[in-house]
Amino acid sequence: MKKDTDLTTGSPFLLIGAFSFSLVVGNLFQQMYTFVDTIIIGKNAGTLGLAAVGGTEWLIFLVNGVVIGLVQGFCILLGNSFGEKNEEEFQRYYDRAKKICIVLAVSLTLLFLMLSGVLLRLLGTKEEVYDMAREYVNIIFLGIPFLVFYQLFSGALRSRGNSRIPLFAMTASSLCNIVLDILFVNILEFGIAGAALGTILSECLVMLVCGYYFYKYSSCSASCASSDSHKKENDGFDDKTITAKLLRLGIPMALQSVITSVGGLIVVNRINQYDITFLAGYTAAVKLYGLLEIAASSFGLAAAAYVSQNYGAGKKSRIREGVRASLIMGTAVSVLCSAVMFFGGQGILRLFVDTSEATGEILSYGCRFLNILAVFFPFLYSLYILRAALQGINNAVVPMLSSFAQLAMRLLCAVVLTKFIGSDGIFWGEVSAWLFADMILFAVYWKQMKN
C-alpha cells in the first residue's frame, strides 16, 4: 500500500486497468454511502427532505468542482515531474500547491457560507424546502477545508501511481459515513442536517488517512515537508514561476468545473419550476446516475495519471496506447451500466422513496431519465477519458472550452427544448452536452497526437 508505481513502463492496458480498478472500488464505497444516504433521507425526511437535498446537488457540485479542478491541475505537474524522475521538482511543486490550498480552503469556506442563501434563491429553491436546503449546504460548506486537503493528498499519491491508499481511505470514510448517517438521522433524528454532519466528519477522516500515508510512506515525504531548504535561487524556477505554472493548469480546470456547474444550476432552476414529484424523481435518478458514473471518473483519473507521467518522460507512443486502452475498457463498462439502467432502474428507484410516496408519477420521471442516459452512456465515459488525456499533456484550455459546449447544450435544451417536449427536454440536455463536448475533445486530441 505504500509503494509508488511507475506508469512509464509495462502494459498500458494492465496498468490503467489496475489503477482504475482501485479508484472504482474506492468510489463505489463513496457512492454506496450516497446511495444509502438517499435511502435514509427518503425514508426519514420524506419527499420534502429528498427534494431539499436534490435541489442543492449542483451547488455542492460547483464547490467540489472548483476544488477538484484546481487541485487536479496541480497534480498534473506533479505527475509530469514524477514521470521525468525529477524528485526535487516534484517536492517544490507540492510545497507551493500546499500553500495555495490553505488560502483556497479559507476563502471558499467564507465565501460560500456568506452566499448560500442568495445562491439558493437564485436557483429558485421552493419555499417549503428552502430552510432545510440552506441548513444542509451550510454544514457541507464547513467541510470545505477537509475536501481541499483530501484532494491534495490523494492527488499527490495518484500522481506517483499510488491509487491503493486513496482506495483504503475512501473505503474507511464511506463506511464511517453510513454509520454516522444511521446514528444522526435514524437514531438521533437530526434530519438532513445529520446527513450533512456525517458527510463532513467522513471527509475529515479520509483527509487524515491520505495525509498520514503520504507523509509517512511516500518516498518524497521527508523532503516535501522541508522543500524550502532545497530551492535553487538562480535557476529561474522561483516561487512565482512555480505558482504561475500551477495556476496555468489549475485555473482552467477549475473554470471547466464552474462552467459545467453553471449549466447544472440553470437546469436546477428550470427543474424547480416543476412540481415536487418531478424533483423527487429526478433526484432519485441522479443518485443512480452518479453511482454508475464513478467508473467514468475513475478511468479519467487513471488516464490523467498515466498520460501525465508518460508526457513527463517524453513517451508519446505510450500515451496513444494508454488512451486507446482506456477507451476500450470504458466502453465495455459503460455498456454494462446502460444495462443496469434499462433493466433494473425502476426497482432501484423504489429504494429511494417511501412506499406511500412511490407513486407512478415519481417513478415515471426517474425511469424516463435513466432510459435516455442509458442509450448514450458510452459517450460520457469517452468524455472523461479524452478530457483527462488532454489535461495530462498540459492542455487545460480545450477541456475548459468543451465545458462551454456542454453549457450551451444544457441551456438550449432547458430553455428551448422543454417548450416543445416538456420536462424530457431537461433529460435530453444532459446527453446532448456529452455528445457536443466529445466532438470537440476527440478532434483536438486526434490533431494534437498526430502533430
N, C-alpha and C positions, 0 to 999 in steps of 0.2 A: 504493500500500500504506500510505501514511501519512496519508490523509485520513479525518476523521470523517464520519459520514453522519447527516443529519437525517432521522429516520423520521417526522416530523410532517407532511411534505408528500410528495406523489407517490402513485402507485398502491400501495395496501397489498399487493395480490397480487404485484406485481413486487418491491417492497421486501423482503417477507418471503421470497419465493421466492429472491431473490439472496442474502439474508443466510443463509437456511437452507442453500443450496447450498454456500456456503463452509464452514459448520460441518460439513455432511455429509461433504464431501471430506476435511477435516481429521480428523474422527473415523473415517472409513473407513481412513485410513492408520494411526490408532491401533489400530483393531480388526484391521487386517491384521497388525499386529505380534502382537496377542493370538492371532490365528489361527495364524500361523507359530510363535509361542512354544509353543502347544499341540501342534502337529505335532512340533516339535523335542523337546519333553519326552516326548511319547508314544513317539517312535521311539528315544530315547536312554535314558530313565529307565523306560520300560515302564509297565505298568498301575499299579504302586505309585506311581511318580512322578506320573503323571496324577491318581491318586486323592488324593495328598497335596496337590497344588495345588488340586484341585477342592474339597477339604474346607476350604480357607481362603478360598474366594471370598466368602462372606458376611461373614466377619470383616474382610477388606480393604474390602468394600463399606461396612461400618459406619464405618470410619475415613474413607474417601473421602466418605461421605455427610455426616458431621459437618462436615468441612472445606468441601465444596462447598456444602452448605446454608447454613452461616453466611455464607460469603463472597458467595454469590449474593444473600442478603438485603441485605448491604451495597450490592451493585451495583444493586439496585432503586432505592435512594435516589440513587445516582449517576446513574442513567438519568432519574429524575424531575427532578433538577437540570439535567441537560443539555437535556432537553426544554423546561424552563422558561427556558432560556438564562441560567441563573444560574451563571456560571463560578466565582465566588468560593465559593458554597455547595458546588459540586462539589469544589473543592480542599480545603475544610475537612473534608468527609465522607471524602474519600480519605485525608487525613493521619491522621485518627483511626482509620480502618479499618486502616491500615498498622500502627499501634501495637498494636492488638488482635491482629492476625495474628502479630506477634512473640511475644506471650505464648501464643497458641494453638499455635504451632509447637513451642515448647519444652515446653509442658505435655503435649500429646498424645504427643509422641515418648517422653518419660519414662514416661508412664502406660501406654502400650500395650507398651512394652518390658518393663516390670515384670509386666504381667498376661498376656502372650501365652501362657505355659504354662497358666495357670489357665483362660483362655478356651478353649483347645483341648481341655482336659479336659472342660469344661462342654459343649462341642459333641459330646462322645463320640467324639473322633478315635480311629480304630483304632490299636492299639499298633504294628502293623507299619509305619504311615506317620507316627506321631507325631513322631519326631525330624526327619524330612525337612520336615514341615509347620511345625514350630517354627523351624527354621533359615530356612526360606523367609520366613515372616512377619516375623521379627526383622529381616532385611535390608530388607524392604519398609518396615517402620516407621522405619528410619533415614532414609528418604527423605521423611518427612512434611513437614519444612520446605520442601523443593522443591515439594511438592504445594500447600502453603498459598499460597506466593507466586506460583506459576504461576496458581492460581485467581484471586488478587487482580489480577495484571497483566492476564490475559486477560479477566477480568470487567469491569475498568475500561475496557478497549478496546471490548468489546462494548456497554457501556452508552453509549458515544459513537458507536455504529453502525458500529464497525470490526470486521468479522469476518475480514478478509483477513490481518492479521498473525497472529492465532491459527492460521489455516489454514497459513500458511507455517511457523510454529514447530512445529505438530503434525506436519506432513509431515516436516520435518527430523528431529524427535525419533524418529518411528516408524521411519524408515529406519535411523537410528543404532541403535535398539533391536534391529532384526533382525540387523544386522551384529554387534552385541555378543553376541546370543544364539548365533549361529553360532560366534563366537570362544570364548566362555566354556563353552558346553555341548558343542558338537560337537568343537571342536579341543582346548581345554584340559581338557575333561571335568570341569567343576566341578559338573555335575548341576543340580538345580533351584536351588541356591544361585547358580549362574552366571546363570540366568534372572532371579532377583531382583535381582542386582547390575546386570545390563543395564537393568532397569526403572528403578532409582533414578538411574542415571547419565543415562539419557534424560530423566527428569523434570527433572533439573538443567539439561540443555540447553534444554528448552522454557521453563523458568522464566527463564533468562538471555536467551533471544531475545525473549520477550514483555516482560520488564523493560527491555531495551535499547531496543526500539522505542517503548515507552510513554514513557519519559523523554526519548528523543531527538526523537521526531516528534510526540507528542501536543501539541496546541496549549496544553494546560494544564500541560505538563511542568515548565517552569521554576518556575511559581508553586506547583505541587503540592509540589515539593521544599522550598519555604520558606513554606508556607502559614501557619505560626505567626505570621509577621510581618503577616498580613492579618486576623487575628481582630479582631472587634469585641467589646469587653468589655462593652458596655452594651446589646446588642440581644437579650438573653435567649437567645442561641444559643451558650452556652459549651461547654466540653469535656464537661461532664456531660450536657448536653442532647443533644449530638451522639451521645455514646456510647449514651445511652438510646434514641435513635431507631434507631441502627444495630442494637442488640441486640433491639429490639422486633420487627424483621423477621427478623434473622438467627437468633435462638434458636428460634422456631417452625419455621423452615425446616430448621434442623439437627435439631431433635427429630423432624420429619417423616421425615428420613432414618434417624434412630435407630430409630424405631418400625418402619419398613419393614425395617430390618436385623434387628431382634429377631425379627420374623416369619420372615425368611430363616434366621436362626441356629437357630430352633426346628425349621424344616424340615430343616436340615442335620443336626441331632441325630437326627431321625427317619430320614433317609437313611442315616446311619452305622450304623443298626441292620440295614440290608440288607447284602448281600454286596458284594464289591469290583466285580463285573461291573456291578451296578446303578449304583454310584457312578461308575464309568468311563463308562457310557453316558449317565448324567445330566450329567456334566461336559462330555462332548463336545457334547451337545445345547445346553447352556447357552452354550457358546462360539459356536455358530452363532446362537443366540437373541440374544446380545449384539451380534453383528455386524449383525443385522437391526434391532436396537432403536435403533441410533445415529441413524437419521433421525428417530425419535420424539423423542429427547432434543434433537436439533438444532432441530426445529420448536418444541420447548418453550423453548429458549434464545432463539430468534429472536422468539417471541411475547412473552416476558418483556421483551426489549429494546424491542420495538415498543410494547407496551402501557405500559411504564413511562415512555417518552418522551412518548407522547400523553396519558397521565394527568397528567404534569407540565405539559404545555401546555394541559390542560383540553379536549382534543378527544375527547369521549366517542363521537361517531358514528364516528370513525375506529377506535376500539377495537373496536366491533362489526364493522366491515368487516374489520379485520385478523384477528380471531379466526375469522370465517367463512371467510376465505381460507385460513387455516392449517388448519382442519378439512377443507376440500375437498382441499387438497394432501396432507395427512396421510393421509386415507382412500385416495387413489389410490396413494400409495407403499406403504401397509400391505398393500393387495391384491396388489401385486407381490411383496412379501416373503412373503406367505402362499403364493403360487405356488411360490416357491423352496423353502420348507419341504416342501410337498406332493410336488413332483416331483423335487427334487434333494437332499432331505435325506439319504437313505441313502448316496448317492455321496459327499457332503461328509463325513459322519460317518466313513467309511472312512479318510479322510486323518488322523484323529486317533489312530488306534491302529495298533500294529504288525500286519502281516498275519498273523502267527502267533497274535495275540491277538484278531483281528477276528471273534470268534465271533458266531453268530446271536443269542445272548442279549444281548450288549452293544448290537448294532445294533437289536435289537427294542425295548429300553428307550428308546434315544435317539429312534428314529423315532416311537414312540407319543407321547412328549412333544412332539415337533415337530408332529405332526398335530393334537394338541389346541390347541397355541398358534396354529397357522395359522388355525383357524376363527374365533378371537376377536381376532386381531391388530389390527384397526382400533380396538378399544376401548382398547388400550394407547396408541395414538397420540393418541386424543382425551383420554385421561387426562393425558398430558404437556402438551397444549396448554391445556386448561381449567385445570389447576393453575397453569401459568405465567401465564395471563391474570389469575387472582385475585391471585396474588402481585404482578403488575405494577401492580395498583390498590391495593397496600399491604394486602391481606387475606392474611396468612400463617397465620391461625388455622384457617380452614376446610380449606385443604390439609393442615394438620397433623392435623386431625380425620379427614380422609379416609384418612390413613395408619393410623389406629386401625381403620378399617373394613377395610383391607387386612390388617392384623394379625389381626383377628378371623376373617376368612375363611381365611387360611392356617392358623391354629391349628385351626379347626373341621375343615378337610379333612385336615390332617396327623394329628390325634389321633383323629377320629371316622370320617371317610370311609374312611380306609385300612383300618379294621377290616372294612368291607363289601366294598370293591372292590380291596383290596391296594395296591400301590405306585402305581397310577394315581391314587389319591386325592391324592398329592403334586402330580401334574401339574394336576389339576382345581383345586387350591387356588390355583395361580398365576392362572389366568384368572378364577376367582371373585373374587379380590381386585381385579382390574381393574374388573369389572362393578359391584361394590358401590361402589367409590370413584367411578366415573364418575357413578353416580346422584346421589351427594351433590354432587359438583363442578358438574354441569350444573344442578341445581336452584338452588344458591346463585348461580351465575353468572347464570342467567336472571333471578332475582329482583333481584339487585344491579344489573344493567344496566337492568332495567325501571324501577327506582326512581331 
